[in-house]
């Protein structure tokens, strides 16, 4: 926290965010497979599978796997829209991400949180925030100390519960 004194008034300026964003994850929210390929090109791998949520509901899903800026990236499409993204930072040795405070993980994802964001879990090994923005429903991350090992971004919680 930086404090400046001007005349008799004390002015406080909030701390600077020291975290470099991995990418703007919101740009992938709800886009179609064609739009995804337009943005990132053909995937390295594409897998079709069946996703079962916690209610036992079955959804046909397709994973599009990419490497973006040296990060393995998986985007999951259900009903022709991206609903989830996994950023596998643990597989990116030599270019790890460290955070100072837990909520810095949201800045890593390039998201500006809403005033209505809810902290679901915040401990030394796992972070989970919901109602983050109009485009991002949830961010979940695993930690090893202050190193972010994995980030999961959920865009549409209708299928993921």
Secondary structure, DSSP 8 states (H G I E B T S, - for coil): -EEEEETTEEEEE--------S--GGGGTT--HHHHHHHH-S-SEEEEEEEE-TT--EEEEEEEEEEETTEEEEEEEETTEEEEEEEEGGG-TTS-EE-SSTTHHHHHTT----TT-EEEEESSSEEEEES--SS--EEEEEEETTEEEEEEEES-TTT--
